[in-house]
Amino acid sequence: MFRAVKQLIRLQSKASTFLQCQTPKLYFSVLTPTKQQRSGQLVTMKLDTPEFRALFTPELEKLAEIFKKYDYELRIAGGAVRDLLMQLTPHDLDFATTATPDEMKDIFEKEGIRMINMKGEKHGTVTTRINDKENFEVTTLRIDVLTDGRHAQVEFTKDWQLDSNRRDLTFNSMFLGLDGTLYDYFNGRTDLEQRKVRFVGDPVDRIREDYLRILRYFRFFGRIAIEPDSHEKTTLEAIRDNAGGLAGISGERIWMEMKKIVVGNHGDSIVRTMMDLGMAPYMGLPSEPYVEEFVRAYARGSFLNPQPATLLAGLLRTKDEMYTLNKRLKLSNDELLTGLFIVLHRDTEFDSDPIRTCQDLVCDTIGKDNKVKLRITELLKYLGRKDLLHRFSAWDLPKFPISGYAVLESGVPRGQKVAKMLYELRQIWKQSAYTLSSEELLSHVERLKDKL
């Protein structure tokens, strides 16, 4: 404990400069045993479903056999338990155990089991590969003794409830024994059945331990809740009072969560709620996001499977706001260009020949035609133009028949004039509905030289 307090003092000293120049307050917490033992009462039940039985590959059977042989407990943890209770097949299996990392390494070495990716060992995780077919991540039960709003200093324990205490949401805090016994300390199963998203214990404490939990809350709300506005008042108050903590979260982590929120269930209502709670400035968004436009875009196009950056652009009014957001979230180049394209072209008027309008956008936009075509496809999704999507996707822009070399051969001097000539010829080609040949286009060069 004294070591943890000293570490706290060092962390506070390092953070002092950051805290002085930031509006939000950030909190460092030393978690004492009394504070760790949150109110919870163990409830158990038996689970026997096709999804659960399907988990038991020969490799998992082997893993279970090893831990049983050496008298260490092994249970499925976290999200996989939640998914199984929802009769879903988990994408990933995470395991928790009473064995320490050193004890796990010892038994795996004795059994001749290969271990890989030892980077997680300091956090209590050992990854093993069995029969050269399946990887298993097994993590020692642990408690957080020091948190700084994102990272935690942990100690190992053999107490399952203490480990459950440190998790974010009630339905993520359950364990499942390999015999089908569910271990539920915080009413996670009941909350799941009632489609309620609740933090373990006090929402303020859980959020201050890791401010990313604010975004995780909204992501899971979209997955679990049936009614779009069924948030608990105390939860929203805790988020509003601590939204500034997001300033200390990396942009990449914020974007990883936001990608799922903006295109997910209840995305329009959730994003409106997030903006109402004052989260925008800490995420790279303008202080007054274009919420109404986002809501319209979500209603029009969310069912067309748009990219997250497509809908996110709805919150922005200008390209400068898009560049500011990119600086914070560190979008990929394709995501940035897609967002910019949406902001610049969402007011495009599709007249009596909307396919021709799309084709002309391809011709006029800088970039590889296939990339530009994908951005126009995203624009159509944003605008809800399902009627145009298939027709436009089936069209391919013919190859522009003129090269820079051909323009030089026609007597145009090297340099910017070549680029300008190519642009003028491309406009003539566009006006011909992309039908003119190279010879027909080159016949315009002499007339255009004077214009250049």
C-alpha positions as CSV (number, residue, x, y, z in Angstrom):
1,M,0.0,0.0,0.0
2,F,2.8,2.5,0.9
3,R,4.4,1.7,-2.5
4,A,1.1,2.5,-4.2
5,V,0.9,5.9,-2.3
6,K,4.4,6.8,-3.4
7,Q,3.6,5.9,-7.0
8,L,0.5,8.1,-6.7
9,I,2.6,11.1,-5.6
10,R,5.0,10.6,-8.5
11,L,2.1,10.3,-11.0
12,Q,0.5,13.4,-9.6
13,S,3.8,15.3,-9.9
14,K,4.1,14.3,-13.6
15,A,0.5,15.2,-14.3
16,S,0.6,18.6,-12.6
17,T,1.5,20.5,-15.8
18,F,-1.2,18.8,-17.7
19,L,-3.8,19.4,-15.1
20,Q,-2.9,23.1,-14.9
21,C,-3.5,23.7,-18.6
22,Q,-6.7,21.6,-18.9
23,T,-10.2,22.7,-18.0
24,P,-11.4,19.3,-16.8
25,K,-10.4,17.8,-13.4
26,L,-8.7,14.4,-13.5
27,Y,-8.6,12.2,-10.6
28,F,-6.0,9.8,-9.2
29,S,-7.3,7.1,-6.9
30,V,-5.7,4.8,-4.4
31,L,-8.1,1.9,-3.9
32,T,-8.0,0.5,-0.4
33,P,-9.4,-2.9,0.4
34,T,-12.5,-1.3,2.0
35,K,-13.1,0.7,-1.2
36,Q,-12.4,-2.3,-3.4
37,Q,-15.1,-4.5,-1.7
38,R,-18.1,-3.0,-3.4
39,S,-21.6,-4.1,-2.5
40,G,-22.3,-7.3,-4.3
41,Q,-23.9,-10.6,-3.6
42,L,-23.1,-13.8,-5.5
43,V,-25.9,-15.4,-7.5
44,T,-25.2,-18.6,-9.4
45,M,-27.1,-20.6,-12.0
46,K,-26.4,-23.3,-14.5
47,L,-26.0,-22.5,-18.2
48,D,-26.4,-25.3,-20.8
49,T,-27.0,-23.9,-24.3
50,P,-25.9,-25.0,-27.8
51,E,-23.6,-21.9,-27.9
52,F,-21.9,-22.9,-24.7
53,R,-21.4,-26.6,-25.6
54,A,-20.0,-25.5,-29.0
55,L,-17.0,-23.9,-27.2
56,F,-15.6,-27.2,-26.1
57,T,-13.0,-27.9,-28.8
58,P,-10.3,-30.5,-28.1
59,E,-8.0,-27.6,-27.4
60,L,-10.2,-26.1,-24.8
61,E,-10.7,-29.5,-23.2
62,K,-7.0,-29.8,-23.0
63,L,-6.6,-26.3,-21.4
64,A,-9.3,-27.2,-18.8
65,E,-7.6,-30.5,-18.0
66,I,-4.3,-28.8,-17.3
67,F,-5.7,-26.3,-14.8
68,K,-7.7,-29.0,-13.1
69,K,-4.7,-31.2,-12.8
70,Y,-2.7,-28.5,-11.0
71,D,-5.7,-27.4,-8.9
72,Y,-6.2,-23.9,-10.3
73,E,-9.6,-22.5,-11.0
74,L,-10.3,-21.5,-14.6
75,R,-13.4,-19.6,-15.7
76,I,-14.6,-17.7,-18.8
77,A,-14.7,-14.0,-18.1
78,G,-16.3,-10.8,-19.3
79,G,-17.9,-10.2,-22.7
80,A,-18.0,-13.9,-23.7
81,V,-20.2,-14.6,-20.7
82,R,-22.5,-11.8,-21.7
83,D,-22.7,-13.0,-25.3
84,L,-23.5,-16.6,-24.2
85,L,-26.3,-15.4,-22.0
86,M,-27.7,-13.6,-25.0
87,Q,-27.5,-16.9,-26.9
88,L,-24.7,-15.5,-29.1
89,T,-21.5,-17.2,-30.1
90,P,-18.6,-15.2,-28.6
91,H,-16.0,-13.8,-31.1
92,D,-13.3,-14.1,-28.4
93,L,-12.9,-16.1,-25.3
94,D,-11.1,-14.6,-22.3
95,F,-10.3,-16.7,-19.3
96,A,-9.6,-15.8,-15.7
97,T,-7.7,-17.9,-13.2
98,T,-6.4,-18.1,-9.7
99,A,-3.0,-19.1,-11.0
100,T,-0.4,-16.3,-11.2
101,P,1.6,-15.7,-14.4
102,D,4.6,-17.5,-13.0
103,E,2.4,-20.5,-11.9
104,M,0.8,-20.6,-15.4
105,K,4.2,-20.6,-17.1
106,D,5.4,-23.4,-14.8
107,I,2.5,-25.7,-15.6
108,F,2.5,-25.0,-19.3
109,E,6.2,-25.7,-19.4
110,K,5.7,-29.0,-17.5
111,E,2.9,-30.0,-20.0
112,G,4.9,-29.0,-23.0
113,I,2.4,-26.3,-24.0
114,R,3.7,-23.5,-26.2
115,M,3.4,-19.9,-24.9
116,I,3.3,-16.9,-27.2
117,N,3.1,-13.1,-27.0
118,M,4.5,-12.6,-23.5
119,K,3.9,-8.9,-23.5
120,G,0.8,-9.2,-21.4
121,E,2.6,-11.0,-18.6
122,K,3.1,-7.8,-16.5
123,H,-0.7,-7.3,-16.5
124,G,-1.3,-11.0,-15.6
125,T,-2.0,-12.4,-19.0
126,V,-0.4,-15.5,-20.5
127,T,-1.3,-16.5,-24.0
128,T,-0.9,-20.2,-24.9
129,R,-1.3,-22.1,-28.2
130,I,-2.6,-25.7,-28.0
131,N,-2.2,-28.3,-30.7
132,D,-0.9,-25.5,-33.0
133,K,-4.6,-24.7,-33.6
134,E,-6.1,-22.4,-31.0
135,N,-4.8,-19.6,-28.8
136,F,-6.1,-18.9,-25.3
137,E,-5.5,-15.7,-23.3
138,V,-5.6,-16.5,-19.5
139,T,-5.4,-13.7,-17.0
140,T,-4.7,-13.9,-13.3
141,L,-7.4,-12.5,-11.0
142,R,-6.4,-9.0,-10.1
143,I,-7.3,-5.8,-8.3
144,D,-6.6,-2.2,-9.2
145,V,-4.5,-0.5,-6.4
146,L,-3.9,2.7,-8.3
147,T,-5.7,4.3,-11.2
148,D,-5.0,7.6,-13.1
149,G,-8.1,7.8,-15.3
150,R,-6.8,5.4,-18.0
151,H,-4.2,3.0,-16.7
152,A,-4.2,0.9,-13.5
153,Q,-1.5,-0.5,-11.3
154,V,-2.7,-4.0,-10.4
155,E,-2.0,-6.7,-7.8
156,F,-2.9,-10.3,-8.1
157,T,-5.6,-11.9,-6.0
158,K,-7.4,-15.2,-5.6
159,D,-10.7,-13.5,-4.8
160,W,-13.2,-13.7,-7.7
161,Q,-15.4,-11.0,-6.4
162,L,-12.5,-8.5,-6.1
163,D,-11.7,-9.1,-9.7
164,S,-15.4,-8.7,-10.6
165,N,-15.3,-5.4,-8.7
166,R,-12.8,-3.8,-11.0
167,R,-14.9,-4.3,-14.2
168,D,-16.9,-1.6,-15.8
169,L,-20.5,-2.7,-16.4
170,T,-22.5,-5.3,-14.5
171,F,-23.1,-7.6,-17.4
172,N,-19.3,-7.6,-18.1
173,S,-18.4,-8.5,-14.5
174,M,-19.7,-12.1,-14.6
175,F,-17.7,-15.4,-14.8
176,L,-18.7,-18.7,-16.2
177,G,-17.2,-22.0,-15.0
178,L,-16.5,-24.7,-17.5
179,D,-19.1,-26.8,-15.9
180,G,-21.7,-24.2,-16.8
181,T,-22.0,-22.4,-13.5
182,L,-22.6,-18.7,-13.8
183,Y,-21.0,-16.5,-11.1
184,D,-22.8,-13.1,-10.9
185,Y,-21.9,-10.7,-8.2
186,F,-23.6,-7.5,-9.4
187,N,-26.9,-8.5,-10.9
188,G,-25.4,-8.6,-14.4
189,R,-27.8,-11.3,-15.7
190,T,-30.8,-9.4,-14.5
191,D,-29.6,-6.2,-16.0
192,L,-29.0,-8.0,-19.3
193,E,-32.4,-9.6,-19.3
194,Q,-34.0,-6.2,-18.6
195,R,-31.7,-4.5,-21.2
196,K,-30.3,-2.1,-18.6
197,V,-26.7,-0.8,-18.9
198,R,-25.3,-0.1,-15.4
199,F,-21.9,0.5,-14.0
200,V,-20.6,-1.8,-11.2
201,G,-21.2,0.2,-8.1
202,D,-20.9,4.0,-8.2
203,P,-20.7,5.3,-11.8
204,V,-18.5,8.3,-10.8
205,D,-15.9,5.9,-9.3
206,R,-15.9,3.6,-12.3
207,I,-15.5,6.5,-14.8
208,R,-12.7,8.1,-12.8
209,E,-10.8,4.9,-12.8
210,D,-10.9,4.9,-16.7
211,Y,-12.5,7.7,-18.6
212,L,-12.7,5.5,-21.7
213,R,-15.6,3.8,-19.9
214,I,-17.8,6.8,-20.8
215,L,-17.6,5.7,-24.5
216,R,-17.8,2.0,-23.6
217,Y,-21.1,2.8,-21.8
218,F,-22.6,4.4,-24.9
219,R,-21.3,1.6,-27.1
220,F,-22.9,-1.1,-25.0
221,F,-26.1,1.0,-24.6
222,G,-26.4,0.8,-28.4
223,R,-26.0,-3.0,-28.3
224,I,-28.1,-3.8,-25.3
225,A,-30.8,-1.2,-24.7
226,I,-34.2,-1.5,-26.3
227,E,-35.5,2.0,-25.7
228,P,-33.2,4.8,-27.1
229,D,-33.6,7.1,-24.1
230,S,-33.6,4.6,-21.2
231,H,-30.5,6.0,-19.5
232,E,-30.4,6.2,-15.8
233,K,-30.3,9.8,-14.5
234,T,-27.4,9.2,-12.1
235,T,-25.3,7.6,-14.9
236,L,-25.8,10.7,-17.2
237,E,-25.0,13.0,-14.3
238,A,-21.8,11.1,-13.7
239,I,-20.8,11.3,-17.4
240,R,-21.6,15.1,-17.6
241,D,-19.5,15.8,-14.5
242,N,-16.6,13.8,-15.8
243,A,-16.7,14.3,-19.5
244,G,-13.5,16.4,-19.4
245,G,-11.5,13.3,-18.5
246,L,-11.8,12.2,-22.2
247,A,-9.2,14.9,-22.9
248,G,-6.6,12.5,-21.5
249,I,-7.7,9.6,-23.7
250,S,-5.8,9.0,-27.0
251,G,-7.6,9.9,-30.1
252,E,-7.2,6.4,-31.5
253,R,-9.0,4.8,-28.6
254,I,-11.8,7.4,-28.8
255,W,-12.2,6.7,-32.5
256,M,-12.2,3.0,-32.0
257,E,-15.3,3.4,-29.8
258,M,-17.0,6.1,-31.8
259,K,-16.8,4.0,-35.0
260,K,-19.2,1.5,-33.4
261,I,-21.4,4.1,-31.8
262,V,-22.2,6.3,-34.8
263,V,-23.3,3.4,-37.1
264,G,-24.8,1.3,-34.3
265,N,-28.3,0.8,-32.9
266,H,-29.8,4.1,-31.5
267,G,-26.8,5.9,-32.9
268,D,-28.8,9.1,-33.5
269,S,-30.2,9.3,-30.0
270,I,-26.9,8.3,-28.4
271,V,-24.8,10.9,-30.2
272,R,-27.4,13.6,-29.4
273,T,-27.2,12.6,-25.7
274,M,-23.3,12.6,-25.8
275,M,-23.3,16.1,-27.3
276,D,-25.9,17.3,-24.8
277,L,-23.6,16.1,-22.0
278,G,-20.7,18.3,-23.2
279,M,-18.4,15.6,-24.5
280,A,-17.7,17.2,-28.0
281,P,-14.7,19.5,-27.2
282,Y,-12.8,16.7,-25.6
283,M,-13.2,14.5,-28.7
284,G,-12.0,16.9,-31.3
285,L,-15.5,18.0,-32.3
286,P,-16.6,21.6,-32.5
287,S,-18.2,23.1,-29.3
288,E,-21.5,23.2,-31.2
289,P,-21.6,20.1,-33.4
290,Y,-24.1,19.9,-36.3
291,V,-26.3,17.5,-34.4
292,E,-29.5,18.0,-36.4
293,E,-27.6,17.2,-39.6
294,F,-26.2,14.0,-38.1
295,V,-29.6,12.9,-37.0
296,R,-31.0,13.5,-40.5
297,A,-28.1,11.6,-42.1
298,Y,-28.5,8.7,-39.6
299,A,-32.2,8.4,-40.4
300,R,-31.6,8.5,-44.1
301,G,-28.6,6.2,-44.5
302,S,-27.8,4.1,-41.4
303,F,-29.6,1.1,-42.9
304,L,-27.3,1.3,-46.0
305,N,-24.2,0.2,-44.1
306,P,-22.3,3.5,-44.3
307,Q,-18.7,3.8,-43.1
308,P,-18.4,5.4,-39.7
309,A,-16.5,8.4,-41.1
310,T,-19.5,9.0,-43.5
311,L,-22.0,9.5,-40.7
312,L,-19.4,11.2,-38.4
313,A,-19.1,14.0,-41.0
314,G,-22.7,14.9,-40.3
315,L,-21.5,16.5,-37.0
316,L,-19.3,18.9,-38.9
317,R,-20.1,22.1,-40.9
318,T,-16.8,22.8,-42.6
319,K,-13.7,21.2,-43.9
320,D,-11.7,23.0,-41.3
321,E,-13.7,21.3,-38.6
322,M,-12.9,18.0,-40.4
323,Y,-9.2,18.7,-40.3
324,T,-9.4,19.6,-36.6
325,L,-11.2,16.4,-35.8
326,N,-8.7,14.4,-37.7
327,K,-5.9,16.0,-35.7
328,R,-7.5,14.7,-32.5
329,L,-8.8,11.2,-33.7
330,K,-6.0,10.4,-36.2
331,L,-8.3,9.1,-38.9
332,S,-6.9,7.0,-41.7
333,N,-6.3,8.9,-44.9
334,D,-9.3,7.2,-46.6
335,E,-11.5,8.2,-43.6
336,L,-10.3,11.8,-43.7
337,L,-10.9,12.0,-47.5
338,T,-14.4,10.4,-47.1
339,G,-15.4,12.9,-44.4
340,L,-14.1,15.8,-46.4
341,F,-16.0,14.6,-49.5
342,I,-19.2,14.4,-47.5
343,V,-18.9,17.8,-46.0
344,L,-18.1,19.4,-49.4
345,H,-20.7,17.6,-51.5
346,R,-23.7,16.7,-49.3
347,D,-25.6,19.7,-50.8
348,T,-25.1,18.4,-54.4
349,E,-28.4,18.7,-56.3
350,F,-29.2,15.5,-58.2
351,D,-31.2,16.8,-61.2
352,S,-33.2,14.9,-63.8
353,D,-30.1,12.8,-64.6
354,P,-28.7,11.8,-61.2
355,I,-26.4,9.1,-62.5
356,R,-24.8,11.7,-64.8
357,T,-24.3,13.9,-61.7
358,C,-22.5,11.0,-60.0
359,Q,-20.4,10.4,-63.1
360,D,-19.4,14.0,-63.3
361,L,-18.3,14.0,-59.7
362,V,-16.0,11.1,-60.4
363,C,-14.5,13.0,-63.3
364,D,-14.1,16.3,-61.4
365,T,-12.6,14.9,-58.1
366,I,-8.9,14.5,-57.7
367,G,-7.8,11.0,-56.9
368,K,-7.9,7.5,-58.3
369,D,-11.2,6.8,-59.9
370,N,-11.9,3.7,-57.9
371,K,-11.3,5.6,-54.6
372,V,-13.4,8.5,-55.8
373,K,-16.2,6.2,-56.8
374,L,-16.2,4.7,-53.3
375,R,-16.5,8.2,-51.8
376,I,-19.5,9.0,-54.0
377,T,-21.1,5.7,-52.9
378,E,-20.7,6.8,-49.3
379,L,-22.3,10.2,-50.2
380,L,-25.3,8.3,-51.7
381,K,-25.6,6.4,-48.5
382,Y,-25.3,9.6,-46.4
383,L,-28.2,11.1,-48.5
384,G,-30.2,7.9,-48.3
385,R,-30.2,7.4,-52.1
386,K,-30.7,3.7,-52.2
387,D,-32.3,4.1,-55.6
388,L,-29.0,5.3,-57.1
389,L,-26.6,3.0,-55.3
390,H,-26.9,-0.1,-57.4
391,R,-27.1,1.8,-60.7
392,F,-24.0,3.9,-59.9
393,S,-22.1,0.9,-58.6
394,A,-22.6,-0.9,-61.9
395,W,-21.1,2.0,-63.9
396,D,-17.4,2.3,-64.6
397,L,-15.8,5.6,-65.8
398,P,-14.1,5.0,-69.1
399,K,-10.4,5.6,-69.2
400,F,-9.5,9.2,-70.1
401,P,-7.9,8.7,-73.5
402,I,-5.3,11.5,-73.3
403,S,-2.0,11.3,-71.5
404,G,0.5,14.1,-70.5
405,Y,2.9,12.8,-73.2
406,A,0.2,13.2,-75.9
407,V,-0.3,16.8,-74.8
408,L,3.5,17.5,-74.9
409,E,3.6,16.0,-78.4
410,S,0.9,18.5,-79.4
411,G,3.3,21.4,-78.6
412,V,2.2,22.3,-75.1
413,P,5.3,23.4,-73.0
414,R,6.3,21.4,-70.1
415,G,5.1,22.4,-66.6
416,Q,1.8,23.7,-65.3
417,K,0.4,24.3,-68.8
418,V,0.3,20.5,-69.4
419,A,-1.8,20.0,-66.3
420,K,-4.1,22.9,-67.3
421,M,-4.5,21.5,-70.8
422,L,-5.3,18.1,-69.4
423,Y,-8.0,19.6,-67.2
424,E,-9.6,21.5,-70.1
425,L,-9.6,18.4,-72.3
426,R,-11.1,16.4,-69.5
427,Q,-14.0,18.9,-69.2
428,I,-14.6,18.7,-72.9
429,W,-14.6,14.9,-72.6
430,K,-17.1,15.1,-69.7
431,Q,-19.4,17.3,-71.7
432,S,-19.4,14.7,-74.5
433,A,-20.7,12.1,-71.9
434,Y,-17.2,10.5,-72.0
435,T,-17.5,9.5,-75.7
436,L,-14.8,11.6,-77.5
437,S,-11.7,9.7,-78.7
438,S,-8.1,10.9,-78.3
439,E,-8.0,12.3,-81.8
440,E,-11.2,14.2,-81.3
441,L,-9.9,15.6,-78.0
442,L,-6.5,16.6,-79.4
443,S,-8.2,18.6,-82.1
444,H,-9.1,21.1,-79.4
445,V,-5.5,21.7,-78.3
446,E,-4.7,24.5,-80.7
447,R,-7.8,26.5,-79.7
448,L,-7.1,25.9,-76.0
449,K,-3.4,27.1,-76.2
450,D,-4.5,30.7,-76.4
451,K,-6.8,30.2,-73.4
452,L,-3.8,28.9,-71.3
